[in-house]
Protein backbone atom coordinates (compact mmCIF):
# COMPACT_ATOMS: atom_id res chain seq x y z
CA UNK A 1 0.00 0.00 0.00
CA UNK A 2 1.30 3.44 -0.91
CA UNK A 3 0.88 5.65 2.17
CA UNK A 4 2.81 8.63 0.81
CA UNK A 5 0.95 11.89 0.46
CA UNK A 6 0.24 12.84 -3.15
CA UNK A 7 2.91 15.10 -4.65
CA UNK A 8 1.43 18.52 -5.40
CA UNK A 9 4.02 20.13 -7.69
CA UNK A 10 5.17 19.77 -11.26
CA UNK A 11 8.22 17.77 -12.31
CA UNK A 12 7.32 14.43 -10.73
CA UNK A 13 8.30 12.36 -13.77
CA UNK A 14 9.80 9.54 -11.74
CA UNK A 15 7.88 6.33 -12.21
CA UNK A 16 6.14 7.56 -15.38
CA UNK A 17 8.68 6.00 -17.74
CA UNK A 18 11.70 7.30 -19.68
CA UNK A 19 9.74 8.70 -22.62
CA UNK A 20 7.46 11.09 -20.75
CA UNK A 21 7.56 14.65 -22.11
CA UNK A 22 7.40 16.97 -19.11
CA UNK A 23 5.46 20.22 -19.51
CA UNK A 24 4.59 20.31 -15.80
CA UNK A 25 7.85 21.91 -14.63
CA UNK A 26 8.97 25.20 -16.11
CA UNK A 27 12.65 24.71 -16.86
CA UNK A 28 14.63 26.70 -19.43
CA UNK A 29 14.79 24.49 -22.57
CA UNK A 30 18.32 25.79 -23.27
CA UNK A 31 19.52 23.75 -20.29
CA UNK A 32 22.18 24.87 -17.86
CA UNK A 33 24.66 27.49 -19.10
CA UNK A 34 27.83 25.85 -20.39
CA UNK A 35 29.89 27.76 -17.82
CA UNK A 36 27.78 26.24 -15.05
CA UNK A 37 28.24 22.74 -16.46
CA UNK A 38 32.00 23.21 -16.55
CA UNK A 39 31.94 24.47 -12.97
CA UNK A 40 30.60 21.08 -11.80
CA UNK A 41 33.81 19.20 -12.61
CA UNK A 42 36.32 22.05 -12.57
CA UNK A 43 35.64 22.56 -8.84
CA UNK A 44 35.33 18.92 -7.84
CA UNK A 45 38.09 19.28 -5.25
CA UNK A 46 35.91 21.73 -3.32
CA UNK A 47 33.31 19.05 -2.60
CA UNK A 48 35.47 17.21 -0.05
CA UNK A 49 35.06 19.81 2.67
CA UNK A 50 32.06 21.58 4.20
CA UNK A 51 30.60 24.35 2.08
CA UNK A 52 30.80 27.93 3.33
CA UNK A 53 27.71 28.33 5.59
CA UNK A 54 27.62 32.07 4.80
CA UNK A 55 28.06 31.62 1.01
CA UNK A 56 30.56 34.48 0.90
CA UNK A 57 31.78 33.88 -2.67
CA UNK A 58 28.27 33.40 -4.02
CA UNK A 59 26.94 36.49 -2.25
CA UNK A 60 29.81 38.52 -3.67
CA UNK A 61 28.88 37.33 -7.18
CA UNK A 62 25.20 38.15 -6.59
CA UNK A 63 26.23 41.56 -5.28
CA UNK A 64 28.18 42.32 -8.44
CA UNK A 65 25.40 40.97 -10.66
CA UNK A 66 22.56 42.94 -9.06
CA UNK A 67 24.51 46.00 -7.95
CA UNK A 68 23.45 45.60 -4.32
CA UNK A 69 25.54 45.12 -1.15
CA UNK A 70 26.49 41.50 -0.38
CA UNK A 71 24.89 41.75 3.06
CA UNK A 72 21.47 42.04 1.35
CA UNK A 73 21.66 38.38 0.26
CA UNK A 74 20.77 35.15 2.04
CA UNK A 75 21.28 31.93 0.07
CA UNK A 76 19.36 28.71 0.41
CA UNK A 77 18.55 25.29 -0.99
CA UNK A 78 16.20 26.68 -3.63
CA UNK A 79 13.52 29.29 -3.01
CA UNK A 80 11.33 26.71 -1.24
CA UNK A 81 13.99 26.42 1.48
CA UNK A 82 13.90 30.19 1.92
CA UNK A 83 10.11 30.23 2.18
CA UNK A 84 10.36 27.92 5.18
CA UNK A 85 13.24 29.94 6.62
CA UNK A 86 11.19 33.13 6.33
CA UNK A 87 8.14 31.57 8.00
CA UNK A 88 10.04 29.87 10.82
CA UNK A 89 12.65 32.59 11.29
CA UNK A 90 10.23 35.53 11.37
CA UNK A 91 7.39 33.71 13.17
CA UNK A 92 4.43 35.77 11.87
CA UNK A 93 1.06 35.36 13.59
CA UNK A 94 -1.10 36.34 10.60
CA UNK A 95 -0.50 36.26 6.86
CA UNK A 96 -2.13 37.33 3.62
CA UNK A 97 -1.47 35.24 0.49
CA UNK A 98 -2.40 36.35 -3.01
CA UNK A 99 -4.07 33.25 -4.47
CA UNK A 100 -3.94 31.07 -6.47
CA UNK A 101 -0.42 30.60 -5.21
CA UNK A 102 2.47 28.22 -4.67
CA UNK A 103 1.27 25.85 -1.94
CA UNK A 104 4.52 25.97 0.05
CA UNK A 105 3.66 29.47 1.31
CA UNK A 106 0.69 28.18 3.29
CA UNK A 107 2.44 24.96 4.30
CA UNK A 108 5.44 26.83 5.70
CA UNK A 109 3.25 29.36 7.50
CA UNK A 110 1.20 26.55 8.98
CA UNK A 111 4.33 24.97 10.47
CA UNK A 112 5.06 28.36 12.06
CA UNK A 113 1.58 28.42 13.64
CA UNK A 114 0.50 31.36 11.48
CA UNK A 115 -3.11 32.17 10.57
CA UNK A 116 -3.54 32.52 6.81
CA UNK A 117 -6.03 34.58 4.85
CA UNK A 118 -6.19 34.50 1.04
CA UNK A 119 -6.94 37.29 -1.40
CA UNK A 120 -8.35 35.44 -4.40
CA UNK A 121 -7.73 36.62 -7.95
CA UNK A 122 -10.56 35.90 -10.37
CA UNK A 123 -10.57 34.44 -13.91
CA UNK A 124 -13.11 37.04 -15.06
CA UNK A 125 -10.52 39.76 -14.33
CA UNK A 126 -7.73 37.78 -15.96
CA UNK A 127 -6.21 36.95 -12.55
CA UNK A 128 -4.87 40.50 -12.36
CA UNK A 129 -4.06 41.94 -8.94
CA UNK A 130 -5.60 45.37 -8.30
CA UNK A 131 -5.32 48.00 -5.59
CA UNK A 132 -8.27 46.35 -3.80
CA UNK A 133 -5.64 44.32 -1.98
CA UNK A 134 -4.46 47.47 -0.16
CA UNK A 135 -7.55 47.47 2.07
CA UNK A 136 -6.81 43.88 3.14
CA UNK A 137 -3.24 44.83 4.00
CA UNK A 138 -4.64 47.73 6.02
CA UNK A 139 -6.36 45.13 8.22
CA UNK A 140 -2.94 44.26 9.60
CA UNK A 141 -1.37 40.94 8.51
CA UNK A 142 2.18 40.45 9.78
CA UNK A 143 3.35 39.13 6.42
CA UNK A 144 2.13 39.26 2.79
CA UNK A 145 3.11 36.78 0.07
CA UNK A 146 2.87 37.81 -3.58
CA UNK A 147 4.37 35.93 -6.53
CA UNK A 148 5.25 38.16 -9.47
CA UNK A 149 4.69 36.81 -12.10
CA UNK A 150 1.97 34.74 -10.50
CA UNK A 151 2.23 31.00 -10.17
CA UNK A 152 0.41 29.30 -11.88
CA UNK A 153 -1.07 32.23 -13.84
CA UNK A 154 2.11 33.90 -15.10
CA UNK A 155 0.32 37.26 -14.88
CA UNK A 156 2.59 40.19 -14.01
CA UNK A 157 1.75 42.82 -11.39
CA UNK A 158 3.29 46.06 -12.62
CA UNK A 159 5.88 47.90 -10.53
CA UNK A 160 3.72 50.92 -9.53
CA UNK A 161 1.20 48.67 -7.78
CA UNK A 162 3.95 46.56 -6.20
CA UNK A 163 5.46 49.76 -4.81
CA UNK A 164 2.07 50.80 -3.42
CA UNK A 165 1.79 47.42 -1.74
CA UNK A 166 5.31 47.69 -0.32
CA UNK A 167 4.49 51.15 1.04
CA UNK A 168 1.20 50.00 2.56
CA UNK A 169 3.01 47.08 4.21
CA UNK A 170 5.57 49.49 5.63
CA UNK A 171 2.79 51.72 7.02
CA UNK A 172 1.12 48.78 8.76
CA UNK A 173 4.32 47.09 9.93
CA UNK A 174 3.95 44.09 7.61
CA UNK A 175 6.73 42.22 5.82
CA UNK A 176 6.19 41.85 2.06
CA UNK A 177 7.55 38.65 0.51
CA UNK A 178 7.86 39.24 -3.25
CA UNK A 179 8.44 35.86 -4.89
CA UNK A 180 10.24 36.72 -8.13
CA UNK A 181 11.38 33.24 -9.12
CA UNK A 182 9.90 33.75 -12.60
CA UNK A 183 10.62 37.47 -12.87
CA UNK A 184 13.65 37.04 -15.14
CA UNK A 185 11.54 35.68 -18.01
CA UNK A 186 9.27 38.65 -18.91
CA UNK A 187 10.82 41.08 -21.35
CA UNK A 188 9.48 44.02 -19.33
CA UNK A 189 11.12 44.43 -15.93
CA UNK A 190 8.64 44.33 -13.05
CA UNK A 191 11.09 43.43 -10.29
CA UNK A 192 11.41 45.24 -6.98
CA UNK A 193 15.19 44.67 -6.90
CA UNK A 194 15.97 48.23 -7.97
CA UNK A 195 13.88 49.47 -5.05
CA UNK A 196 15.29 47.10 -2.42
CA UNK A 197 17.31 49.81 -0.59
CA UNK A 198 14.12 51.85 -0.04
CA UNK A 199 12.13 49.12 1.69
CA UNK A 200 13.62 47.30 4.67
CA UNK A 201 10.27 45.52 5.05
CA UNK A 202 10.54 43.75 1.66
CA UNK A 203 12.15 40.35 1.11
CA UNK A 204 12.56 39.35 -2.54
CA UNK A 205 12.89 35.66 -3.39
CA UNK A 206 14.90 34.54 -6.41
CA UNK A 207 16.12 31.17 -7.70
CA UNK A 208 18.45 29.60 -10.24
CA UNK A 209 15.94 26.76 -10.65
CA UNK A 210 13.91 27.82 -13.67
CA UNK A 211 15.83 30.47 -15.59
CA UNK A 212 19.21 28.73 -15.33
CA UNK A 213 17.80 25.17 -15.50
CA UNK A 214 19.47 24.22 -12.21
CA UNK A 215 16.46 22.55 -10.55
CA UNK A 216 18.45 19.47 -9.53
CA UNK A 217 21.19 21.51 -7.86
CA UNK A 218 18.78 23.47 -5.61
CA UNK A 219 19.90 27.08 -5.33
CA UNK A 220 17.95 30.18 -4.40
CA UNK A 221 18.45 33.46 -2.57
CA UNK A 222 16.60 36.26 -0.87
CA UNK A 223 17.28 39.98 -1.10
CA UNK A 224 16.52 42.38 1.75
CA UNK A 225 17.99 45.65 3.01
CA UNK A 226 17.34 44.85 6.68
CA UNK A 227 20.32 43.11 8.31
CA UNK A 228 18.28 41.96 11.31
CA UNK A 229 15.65 40.30 9.12
CA UNK A 230 18.36 38.62 7.07
CA UNK A 231 19.99 37.20 10.18
CA UNK A 232 16.69 35.75 11.39
CA UNK A 233 16.10 34.11 7.99
CA UNK A 234 19.68 32.83 7.82
CA UNK A 235 19.56 31.38 11.36
CA UNK A 236 16.44 29.31 10.70
CA UNK A 237 16.94 25.63 9.85
CA UNK A 238 20.27 23.94 9.13
CA UNK A 239 23.52 25.87 8.42
CA UNK A 240 24.84 24.14 5.26
CA UNK A 241 21.83 24.56 3.01
CA UNK A 242 23.85 25.43 -0.12
CA UNK A 243 26.25 22.78 -1.43
CA UNK A 244 29.64 23.75 -2.82
CA UNK A 245 28.56 22.40 -6.23
CA UNK A 246 25.45 24.57 -6.32
CA UNK A 247 27.40 27.64 -5.24
CA UNK A 248 30.11 27.19 -7.89
CA UNK A 249 27.52 26.59 -10.61
CA UNK A 250 25.51 29.64 -9.57
CA UNK A 251 28.57 31.88 -9.71
CA UNK A 252 29.43 30.56 -13.16
CA UNK A 253 25.86 30.96 -14.45
CA UNK A 254 25.78 34.65 -13.51
CA UNK A 255 28.75 35.28 -15.79
CA UNK A 256 26.95 34.21 -18.97
CA UNK A 257 25.25 37.37 -20.21
CA UNK A 258 24.61 35.93 -23.69
CA UNK A 259 22.62 33.08 -22.15
CA UNK A 260 20.33 35.60 -20.44
CA UNK A 261 19.58 37.42 -23.71
CA UNK A 262 18.96 34.15 -25.59
CA UNK A 263 16.63 32.87 -22.87
CA UNK A 264 14.45 35.97 -22.81
CA UNK A 265 14.16 36.03 -26.61
CA UNK A 266 13.43 32.31 -26.93
CA UNK A 267 10.88 32.32 -24.12
CA UNK A 268 8.93 35.29 -25.48
CA UNK A 269 8.87 33.92 -29.04
CA UNK A 270 7.87 30.37 -28.10
CA UNK A 271 5.36 31.46 -25.44
CA UNK A 272 3.46 33.71 -27.82
CA UNK A 273 3.40 31.04 -30.51
CA UNK A 274 2.28 28.33 -28.09
CA UNK A 275 -0.40 30.58 -26.58
CA UNK A 276 -1.76 31.48 -29.99
CA UNK A 277 -1.97 27.88 -31.14
CA UNK A 278 -3.66 26.72 -27.93
CA UNK A 279 -6.17 29.57 -28.30
CA UNK A 280 -6.73 28.42 -31.87
CA UNK A 281 -7.83 25.04 -30.48
CA UNK A 282 -10.56 26.79 -28.50
CA UNK A 283 -8.86 26.94 -25.10
CA UNK A 284 -9.10 30.03 -22.87
CA UNK A 285 -5.62 31.54 -22.54
CA UNK A 286 -4.56 33.93 -19.80
CA UNK A 287 -1.89 36.63 -20.13
CA UNK A 288 1.17 34.79 -18.86
CA UNK A 289 4.52 36.56 -19.24
CA UNK A 290 6.53 33.76 -17.62
CA UNK A 291 7.94 30.63 -19.25
CA UNK A 292 4.62 28.81 -19.11
CA UNK A 293 1.10 29.13 -20.50
CA UNK A 294 -1.89 29.10 -18.16
CA UNK A 295 -5.17 28.04 -19.74
CA UNK A 296 -8.65 26.58 -19.22
CA UNK A 297 -10.06 23.69 -21.20
CA UNK A 298 -13.69 23.57 -20.12
CA UNK A 299 -15.05 20.09 -19.42
CA UNK A 300 -12.24 18.14 -21.10
CA UNK A 301 -9.88 16.37 -18.66
CA UNK A 302 -6.72 17.16 -20.58
CA UNK A 303 -4.36 15.96 -17.86
CA UNK A 304 -5.35 12.30 -18.03
CA UNK A 305 -5.79 12.27 -21.80
CA UNK A 306 -2.38 13.83 -22.42
CA UNK A 307 -0.72 11.55 -19.88
CA UNK A 308 -1.90 8.54 -21.90
CA UNK A 309 -0.10 10.11 -24.87
CA UNK A 310 3.13 10.49 -22.88
CA UNK A 311 2.74 14.22 -22.13
CA UNK A 312 2.68 15.57 -18.57
CA UNK A 313 1.12 19.00 -17.92
CA UNK A 314 0.32 20.63 -14.56
CA UNK A 315 -3.25 20.05 -13.45
CA UNK A 316 -3.98 23.18 -11.37
CA UNK A 317 -7.17 22.04 -9.62
CA UNK A 318 -5.25 21.67 -6.35
CA UNK A 319 -4.43 25.40 -6.26
CA UNK A 320 -6.72 27.22 -3.84
CA UNK A 321 -9.30 29.14 -5.84
CA UNK A 322 -9.04 27.08 -9.03
CA UNK A 323 -11.54 24.52 -10.27
CA UNK A 324 -10.97 21.49 -12.50
CA UNK A 325 -10.12 22.48 -16.06
CA UNK A 326 -7.28 24.92 -15.30
CA UNK A 327 -3.84 23.84 -16.52
CA UNK A 328 -0.29 25.11 -16.83
CA UNK A 329 2.12 24.04 -19.56
CA UNK A 330 5.79 24.95 -19.74
CA UNK A 331 7.25 26.72 -22.74
CA UNK A 332 9.73 24.23 -24.18
CA UNK A 333 11.63 24.05 -27.46
CA UNK A 334 9.76 24.43 -30.73
CA UNK A 335 9.60 20.71 -31.57
CA UNK A 336 8.26 19.80 -28.12
CA UNK A 337 5.72 22.62 -28.26
CA UNK A 338 4.56 21.40 -31.68
CA UNK A 339 4.07 17.92 -30.23
CA UNK A 340 2.03 19.32 -27.34
CA UNK A 341 -0.25 21.12 -29.78
CA UNK A 342 -0.69 17.93 -31.81
CA UNK A 343 -1.59 15.95 -28.69
CA UNK A 344 -3.98 18.58 -27.32
CA UNK A 345 -5.72 18.61 -30.69
CA UNK A 346 -6.16 14.85 -30.48
CA UNK A 347 -7.70 15.16 -26.99
CA UNK A 348 -10.29 17.82 -27.75
C-alpha positions as CSV (number, residue, x, y, z in Angstrom):
1,X,0.0,0.0,0.0
2,X,1.3,3.4,-0.9
3,X,0.9,5.6,2.2
4,X,2.8,8.6,0.8
5,X,0.9,11.9,0.5
6,X,0.2,12.8,-3.2
7,X,2.9,15.1,-4.6
8,X,1.4,18.5,-5.4
9,X,4.0,20.1,-7.7
10,X,5.2,19.8,-11.3
11,X,8.2,17.8,-12.3
12,X,7.3,14.4,-10.7
13,X,8.3,12.4,-13.8
14,X,9.8,9.5,-11.7
15,X,7.9,6.3,-12.2
16,X,6.1,7.6,-15.4
17,X,8.7,6.0,-17.7
18,X,11.7,7.3,-19.7
19,X,9.7,8.7,-22.6
20,X,7.5,11.1,-20.8
21,X,7.6,14.6,-22.1
22,X,7.4,17.0,-19.1
23,X,5.5,20.2,-19.5
24,X,4.6,20.3,-15.8
25,X,7.9,21.9,-14.6
26,X,9.0,25.2,-16.1
27,X,12.7,24.7,-16.9
28,X,14.6,26.7,-19.4
29,X,14.8,24.5,-22.6
30,X,18.3,25.8,-23.3
31,X,19.5,23.7,-20.3
32,X,22.2,24.9,-17.9
33,X,24.7,27.5,-19.1
34,X,27.8,25.8,-20.4
35,X,29.9,27.8,-17.8
36,X,27.8,26.2,-15.0
37,X,28.2,22.7,-16.5
38,X,32.0,23.2,-16.5
39,X,31.9,24.5,-13.0
40,X,30.6,21.1,-11.8
41,X,33.8,19.2,-12.6
42,X,36.3,22.0,-12.6
43,X,35.6,22.6,-8.8
44,X,35.3,18.9,-7.8
45,X,38.1,19.3,-5.3
46,X,35.9,21.7,-3.3
47,X,33.3,19.0,-2.6
48,X,35.5,17.2,-0.1
49,X,35.1,19.8,2.7
50,X,32.1,21.6,4.2
51,X,30.6,24.4,2.1
52,X,30.8,27.9,3.3
53,X,27.7,28.3,5.6
54,X,27.6,32.1,4.8
55,X,28.1,31.6,1.0
56,X,30.6,34.5,0.9
57,X,31.8,33.9,-2.7
58,X,28.3,33.4,-4.0
59,X,26.9,36.5,-2.2
60,X,29.8,38.5,-3.7
61,X,28.9,37.3,-7.2
62,X,25.2,38.1,-6.6
63,X,26.2,41.6,-5.3
64,X,28.2,42.3,-8.4
65,X,25.4,41.0,-10.7
66,X,22.6,42.9,-9.1
67,X,24.5,46.0,-7.9
68,X,23.4,45.6,-4.3
69,X,25.5,45.1,-1.1
70,X,26.5,41.5,-0.4
71,X,24.9,41.7,3.1
72,X,21.5,42.0,1.3
73,X,21.7,38.4,0.3
74,X,20.8,35.2,2.0
75,X,21.3,31.9,0.1
76,X,19.4,28.7,0.4
77,X,18.5,25.3,-1.0
78,X,16.2,26.7,-3.6
79,X,13.5,29.3,-3.0
80,X,11.3,26.7,-1.2
81,X,14.0,26.4,1.5
82,X,13.9,30.2,1.9
83,X,10.1,30.2,2.2
84,X,10.4,27.9,5.2
85,X,13.2,29.9,6.6
86,X,11.2,33.1,6.3
87,X,8.1,31.6,8.0
88,X,10.0,29.9,10.8
89,X,12.6,32.6,11.3
90,X,10.2,35.5,11.4
91,X,7.4,33.7,13.2
92,X,4.4,35.8,11.9
93,X,1.1,35.4,13.6
94,X,-1.1,36.3,10.6
95,X,-0.5,36.3,6.9
96,X,-2.1,37.3,3.6
97,X,-1.5,35.2,0.5
98,X,-2.4,36.3,-3.0
99,X,-4.1,33.2,-4.5
100,X,-3.9,31.1,-6.5
101,X,-0.4,30.6,-5.2
102,X,2.5,28.2,-4.7
103,X,1.3,25.8,-1.9
104,X,4.5,26.0,0.1
105,X,3.7,29.5,1.3
106,X,0.7,28.2,3.3
107,X,2.4,25.0,4.3
108,X,5.4,26.8,5.7
109,X,3.3,29.4,7.5
110,X,1.2,26.6,9.0
111,X,4.3,25.0,10.5
112,X,5.1,28.4,12.1
113,X,1.6,28.4,13.6
114,X,0.5,31.4,11.5
115,X,-3.1,32.2,10.6
116,X,-3.5,32.5,6.8
117,X,-6.0,34.6,4.8
118,X,-6.2,34.5,1.0
119,X,-6.9,37.3,-1.4
120,X,-8.4,35.4,-4.4
121,X,-7.7,36.6,-7.9
122,X,-10.6,35.9,-10.4
123,X,-10.6,34.4,-13.9
124,X,-13.1,37.0,-15.1
125,X,-10.5,39.8,-14.3
126,X,-7.7,37.8,-16.0
127,X,-6.2,37.0,-12.6
128,X,-4.9,40.5,-12.4
129,X,-4.1,41.9,-8.9
130,X,-5.6,45.4,-8.3
131,X,-5.3,48.0,-5.6
132,X,-8.3,46.4,-3.8
133,X,-5.6,44.3,-2.0
134,X,-4.5,47.5,-0.2
135,X,-7.6,47.5,2.1
136,X,-6.8,43.9,3.1
137,X,-3.2,44.8,4.0
138,X,-4.6,47.7,6.0
139,X,-6.4,45.1,8.2
140,X,-2.9,44.3,9.6
141,X,-1.4,40.9,8.5
142,X,2.2,40.5,9.8
143,X,3.4,39.1,6.4
144,X,2.1,39.3,2.8
145,X,3.1,36.8,0.1
146,X,2.9,37.8,-3.6
147,X,4.4,35.9,-6.5
148,X,5.3,38.2,-9.5
149,X,4.7,36.8,-12.1
150,X,2.0,34.7,-10.5
151,X,2.2,31.0,-10.2
152,X,0.4,29.3,-11.9
153,X,-1.1,32.2,-13.8
154,X,2.1,33.9,-15.1
155,X,0.3,37.3,-14.9
156,X,2.6,40.2,-14.0
157,X,1.7,42.8,-11.4
158,X,3.3,46.1,-12.6
159,X,5.9,47.9,-10.5
160,X,3.7,50.9,-9.5
161,X,1.2,48.7,-7.8
162,X,4.0,46.6,-6.2
163,X,5.5,49.8,-4.8
164,X,2.1,50.8,-3.4
165,X,1.8,47.4,-1.7
166,X,5.3,47.7,-0.3
167,X,4.5,51.1,1.0
168,X,1.2,50.0,2.6
169,X,3.0,47.1,4.2
170,X,5.6,49.5,5.6
171,X,2.8,51.7,7.0
172,X,1.1,48.8,8.8
173,X,4.3,47.1,9.9
174,X,4.0,44.1,7.6
175,X,6.7,42.2,5.8
176,X,6.2,41.8,2.1
177,X,7.6,38.7,0.5
178,X,7.9,39.2,-3.2
179,X,8.4,35.9,-4.9
180,X,10.2,36.7,-8.1
181,X,11.4,33.2,-9.1
182,X,9.9,33.7,-12.6
183,X,10.6,37.5,-12.9
184,X,13.7,37.0,-15.1
185,X,11.5,35.7,-18.0
186,X,9.3,38.7,-18.9
187,X,10.8,41.1,-21.4
188,X,9.5,44.0,-19.3
189,X,11.1,44.4,-15.9
190,X,8.6,44.3,-13.1
191,X,11.1,43.4,-10.3
192,X,11.4,45.2,-7.0
193,X,15.2,44.7,-6.9
194,X,16.0,48.2,-8.0
195,X,13.9,49.5,-5.0
196,X,15.3,47.1,-2.4
197,X,17.3,49.8,-0.6
198,X,14.1,51.9,0.0
199,X,12.1,49.1,1.7
200,X,13.6,47.3,4.7
201,X,10.3,45.5,5.0
202,X,10.5,43.7,1.7
203,X,12.1,40.3,1.1
204,X,12.6,39.3,-2.5
205,X,12.9,35.7,-3.4
206,X,14.9,34.5,-6.4
207,X,16.1,31.2,-7.7
208,X,18.4,29.6,-10.2
209,X,15.9,26.8,-10.7
210,X,13.9,27.8,-13.7
211,X,15.8,30.5,-15.6
212,X,19.2,28.7,-15.3
213,X,17.8,25.2,-15.5
214,X,19.5,24.2,-12.2
215,X,16.5,22.5,-10.6
216,X,18.5,19.5,-9.5
217,X,21.2,21.5,-7.9
218,X,18.8,23.5,-5.6
219,X,19.9,27.1,-5.3
220,X,18.0,30.2,-4.4
221,X,18.5,33.5,-2.6
222,X,16.6,36.3,-0.9
223,X,17.3,40.0,-1.1
224,X,16.5,42.4,1.8
225,X,18.0,45.7,3.0
226,X,17.3,44.8,6.7
227,X,20.3,43.1,8.3
228,X,18.3,42.0,11.3
229,X,15.6,40.3,9.1
230,X,18.4,38.6,7.1
231,X,20.0,37.2,10.2
232,X,16.7,35.7,11.4
233,X,16.1,34.1,8.0
234,X,19.7,32.8,7.8
235,X,19.6,31.4,11.4
236,X,16.4,29.3,10.7
237,X,16.9,25.6,9.9
238,X,20.3,23.9,9.1
239,X,23.5,25.9,8.4
240,X,24.8,24.1,5.3
241,X,21.8,24.6,3.0
242,X,23.9,25.4,-0.1
243,X,26.2,22.8,-1.4
244,X,29.6,23.7,-2.8
245,X,28.6,22.4,-6.2
246,X,25.4,24.6,-6.3
247,X,27.4,27.6,-5.2
248,X,30.1,27.2,-7.9
249,X,27.5,26.6,-10.6
250,X,25.5,29.6,-9.6
251,X,28.6,31.9,-9.7
252,X,29.4,30.6,-13.2
253,X,25.9,31.0,-14.4
254,X,25.8,34.6,-13.5
255,X,28.8,35.3,-15.8
256,X,27.0,34.2,-19.0
257,X,25.3,37.4,-20.2
258,X,24.6,35.9,-23.7
259,X,22.6,33.1,-22.1
260,X,20.3,35.6,-20.4
261,X,19.6,37.4,-23.7
262,X,19.0,34.1,-25.6
263,X,16.6,32.9,-22.9
264,X,14.5,36.0,-22.8
265,X,14.2,36.0,-26.6
266,X,13.4,32.3,-26.9
267,X,10.9,32.3,-24.1
268,X,8.9,35.3,-25.5
269,X,8.9,33.9,-29.0
270,X,7.9,30.4,-28.1
271,X,5.4,31.5,-25.4
272,X,3.5,33.7,-27.8
273,X,3.4,31.0,-30.5
274,X,2.3,28.3,-28.1
275,X,-0.4,30.6,-26.6
276,X,-1.8,31.5,-30.0
277,X,-2.0,27.9,-31.1
278,X,-3.7,26.7,-27.9
279,X,-6.2,29.6,-28.3
280,X,-6.7,28.4,-31.9
281,X,-7.8,25.0,-30.5
282,X,-10.6,26.8,-28.5
283,X,-8.9,26.9,-25.1
284,X,-9.1,30.0,-22.9
285,X,-5.6,31.5,-22.5
286,X,-4.6,33.9,-19.8
287,X,-1.9,36.6,-20.1
288,X,1.2,34.8,-18.9
289,X,4.5,36.6,-19.2
290,X,6.5,33.8,-17.6
291,X,7.9,30.6,-19.3
292,X,4.6,28.8,-19.1
293,X,1.1,29.1,-20.5
294,X,-1.9,29.1,-18.2
295,X,-5.2,28.0,-19.7
296,X,-8.6,26.6,-19.2
297,X,-10.1,23.7,-21.2
298,X,-13.7,23.6,-20.1
299,X,-15.1,20.1,-19.4
300,X,-12.2,18.1,-21.1
301,X,-9.9,16.4,-18.7
302,X,-6.7,17.2,-20.6
303,X,-4.4,16.0,-17.9
304,X,-5.4,12.3,-18.0
305,X,-5.8,12.3,-21.8
306,X,-2.4,13.8,-22.4
307,X,-0.7,11.5,-19.9
308,X,-1.9,8.5,-21.9
309,X,-0.1,10.1,-24.9
310,X,3.1,10.5,-22.9
311,X,2.7,14.2,-22.1
312,X,2.7,15.6,-18.6
313,X,1.1,19.0,-17.9
314,X,0.3,20.6,-14.6
315,X,-3.2,20.1,-13.4
316,X,-4.0,23.2,-11.4
317,X,-7.2,22.0,-9.6
318,X,-5.2,21.7,-6.4
319,X,-4.4,25.4,-6.3
320,X,-6.7,27.2,-3.8
321,X,-9.3,29.1,-5.8
322,X,-9.0,27.1,-9.0
323,X,-11.5,24.5,-10.3
324,X,-11.0,21.5,-12.5
325,X,-10.1,22.5,-16.1
326,X,-7.3,24.9,-15.3
327,X,-3.8,23.8,-16.5
328,X,-0.3,25.1,-16.8
329,X,2.1,24.0,-19.6
330,X,5.8,24.9,-19.7
331,X,7.2,26.7,-22.7
332,X,9.7,24.2,-24.2
333,X,11.6,24.1,-27.5
334,X,9.8,24.4,-30.7
335,X,9.6,20.7,-31.6
336,X,8.3,19.8,-28.1
337,X,5.7,22.6,-28.3
338,X,4.6,21.4,-31.7
339,X,4.1,17.9,-30.2
340,X,2.0,19.3,-27.3
341,X,-0.2,21.1,-29.8
342,X,-0.7,17.9,-31.8
343,X,-1.6,15.9,-28.7
344,X,-4.0,18.6,-27.3
345,X,-5.7,18.6,-30.7
346,X,-6.2,14.9,-30.5
347,X,-7.7,15.2,-27.0
348,X,-10.3,17.8,-27.8
